[in-house]
Amino acid sequence: MTMQLQLRAALLSLLLAAQLQPQSGSSTIAGSIKDVTGAVITGAQVKVVNEESGVAFTTVTNQTGLYRLSSLLPGTYRVEVEAEGN
């Protein structure tokens, strides 16, 4: 299985686990990026795009594969992940 396919599978599980808090004035999306074997992906580029406005926010996963983007306006977001792999 290619790294890109593994990241897509990890992204699907990530999307299901992403936490939004639309009740407040701002929202947070946080999660972890892992491959299909469960190994964390460090240094992955995470891009969160507001579907309505097209505004994008980016961050990088830390040494434990975690990322967090705060102060987002409530809305529908698309999460994209890129990482180099073998």
Secondary structure, DSSP 4 states (H G I P E B T S, - for coil): --HHHHHHHHHHHHHHH----TTSSSEEEEEE-B-TTS-B-TT-EEEEEETTT--EEEEE--TTSEEEEEEEPSS-EEEEEE----
